[in-house]
Amino acid sequence: MLENFLIPYKQSAIPLKHFFNFREVTGISGIASENGETIFRVYARMAPGTPSARRTEYEQHIREEIETNLAIPAGYSVVFDNPQEEMEKSIRSLFIALAASVMLVYVVLAFQFNSLSIPLVILVTVPLGFIGVVFSLFLFNSSLNLNSMLGTILLAGIVVNNAIIMIDFYLKIGPNYGNNIDALVETAGIRFTPIVITMLTTVFGMLPLAIGFGEGSNIVQPLGIAVSGGLVISTLFTLFMVPSILNLMNVNKEKQG
């Protein structure tokens, strides 16, 4: 079809094959092997909008066609791979990695603050970050995939910083105030600017990824969206949730006790 493409010239048109020589060649573009065995891969894709539940039906139909029309030489076999299963397995492993990262963060905070309850207050920011991840992915019409899951794992180690900044300062000035509310208000007012600046620097750093700036950046765009959106939402909630929880727990009295 390309060789017969017409190029306008003066009052007529000239086919492209007038300027170039076209020919069709069939050959092997490459030889693939797995575990030392030569393999031949044939790819197929279901039509867009086809329910994934019909994959088994289509696969069985192809198996029947192969058994009927294809004579497989001795030593060869036909294997059906499902990339979706590999993707789901990878996502499950990332959920395990996420849970492990949260546990490690808790252990580090428990040693740092010499308390088992204070790290729990700090880790409240992690599910708040997850809310931001889901909301931002929905807002930007993105999906929960490997890159967005990696962004969620990265976010779990970032969102706790805001709560650490606030709680560390509160524990230092709390004993100087007779009223717990006054200490929390003072903490929130003084630490508001550092928390917002920390959040903005991280979000601006991820912004090129989140907006898909540059060629090929759409591949890692979900990661930037997950980190940026999750951090913004988590920070907004942290400024209100953490002081409220600290007031209910009265951490300073626990520390003094």
N, C-alpha and C positions, 0 to 999 in steps of 0.2 A: 504493500500500500504506500510505503514511503517513496519508493522509486517513481511512482506515478503522480506524486504531488506536483501540482502545477504552480509555477512561479510566473507572476504577471510580468510581461515584457512588451512595452509599447502597446500595440493594439491587440496583442494575442497573449498566449501563455506557453511556457516551455516546461516540459516535465523535468523533474529533478534528476532522472537517470541520464539526461543529456550531459550533465556535468560530472557525475560520479558513476563508478561501476559498483553494482550491487550483486551480492551472491549470498545464498543461504548455505551455512555449514553446520553440520551436526557432529558433535564430539563430546568427549568427557572433559568437563571443566575442572574436575579435581577428584582425587581419590581419598575417601575418608576411611578411617579405621578406629576401632574401639577395642581395647585390650588385645591389640595385636591382630585382630580379625578385621578383614575388609568388610565394610558395610555400605549399603546403598539406601539412601533416605528418599522417601517420597512424601511430600507434604500435601495436606488437604485442609481446607477451611470451610466451615459451615457458613451458609449465607447469613448476613447480618440480620439480627432479630430472631434467629432460630433458637428455641429453648435448648439449653445445655442438656436437658433430660433426654433429648432425642439423639444424643451422641452415641449411646449404646446401640440404638436401633440402626443408625447409619454404619457403625463399625461392624455390626453383625452382617449387614448387607454386603459390605466390602469383603469380609471374610468368605462369604459364600461365593462371591464372584471370583475371588482369587483361587479358591479350591476347585471351582468349575472350569475356569478358563486358563489357569496358569500352571504349568508343570514346573515345580520347584526342584532343582537339582539336588542330589544327595549332598549333605553337609551344609545346606542352606535352610534357613527358617525365616518366617515372617513374624515380626513383633510389632504390636501397636503401642505407641507411646502417647501419653496424655499430658501435654505441658501444663494443663490446668491443675492436675494432681501435684506436680512438682511445685507449682506456685503456691498451692494451699499448704503443702508441707513446709515451704520456706516461711510462709506467714505464721504458721503455728510455732516454728522454731523462734521467730522474732518475738512472739508473745512470751515465750519462756525466757528469752533474753531480757525482755522488758521487766518481767517479774523479778529476775535475778538482779537487775540494775537497781530496782527500787529497794530490794533487801540490802544490797551493799550500801546504798545511800543511808538507809536507816542505821546500819551498824556503825558507819563512820560518824554519823551525827550523835549516836548514843555515846560513843567514846568522847566526842568533842564536848558535849554538854553534860556528860556524866549523869544522864537521866534517860529513862525509858519513855516518859510521857512527852517531853519536849520534842523529840524527833517525830512523834505522831502528829503534833500540831504542824510541824514543817511539811510533812508529807501530805497534809490536806491539800496543798497547792498542786500536787501531781494530778489527782482526778479533775481538779479545776482546769488544768492544762489540757486534759483529754477532751473536756467539753469544748474548749476553744478549737481543738484540732477538728472535731466532727463538724462544728459550726462553720469553720473557715473552709473546709473541704466541700461542704454543701454550698456555701456561698459562691465559691469560685468554680463550681461544677466539676470538681476533681474527684478522684476515687481513692479508696483505701487500698494501696498497693505496697510493694516492697519499699519504695522510696519514702512514702508517707509513714510507714511503720518505722523506718530508720529515723525519720524526723521525730517521731513520738518518743523513741528511746533517747535520742539526743535531748529532747525537751524535758524528759524526766530529771536529767541532771542540771538543767538550767533554771527551771521554775523555782526550785528550792532556794535559790540564791536570795530572792527577794524576802522570803520569810526568815532566812538566816540573818540578813541585815537588820530586820526589824526586831527579832527576838533577842539577838545578842545585845543590842542597844537597850532594850527594855529590861533585861536582866541586870544591866549595869546601873541604870538610873532608878529602877523600881524601888529599892529599899529607901531611897531618899524622899519618897512621896508617901504620905499617910493614906492617900486615896488611890486605889488601883486605877480608877477611871482616869484620873489626872495623869498618871504615869503613862497610860496607853495613848491618851490624846497627845501628850508631849512627844512620845516616841513616833507616832504616826506623822506628826507635823514636821519633825526634824528629819526623819528618814524618807519622807515623801519624795523629795528631789533626787537623792541618790538612787532610789528604786526606779523612778520614772526614767532617769538618764540611762541606767543599766539596761532597762527594757528597750529603750529607743535605739541604743547603739547596736544591740543584738538584732532587732527587727530591721534596721537600716542595712546591716550587714547581710541579712538574708533576703532583702527586698529584690535584688536582681534575679535571684532564683525564683522567688515567689511570683514575679510578673513575667517570667520566661524571657528575660533579656538575653539576647545572643543566640547564635545558631546551635541547635541541639540541646538548649537548656530546658526544653519542655520535658525531657526525660527525668530530670531531677526537680522539676517544678513542684510536684507534690511535697517533697521534703521541705522546700522553702515555705510553702503555704502552711504546712503542719507546724513548723517551728514558730513562724511569725504570728499566725493566728492564735495558736495555743498560748504563746507567751503574753500577747496583749490581753486576752480574756483572763488568763490566770493572774496577771498583775492587777487588773481591775478588781477581781474578787479578793485577792490577797489583802489589799488595803483595807477591806472591811471584815473579811472572814477571820483572819488571824487575830486582830485585836479582840474580836468578839469571843473567840475560843479562849484566848489568854485570860480574858476577864472571868469567864465561867470556871476555868481551871484554877485561877489564882496561882500561877506558877511560882511567883516569888515566895509565897508562904510555904509551898512545897519545898523549895530550895532551902529556905531557912530551917524548915523542920528536919 
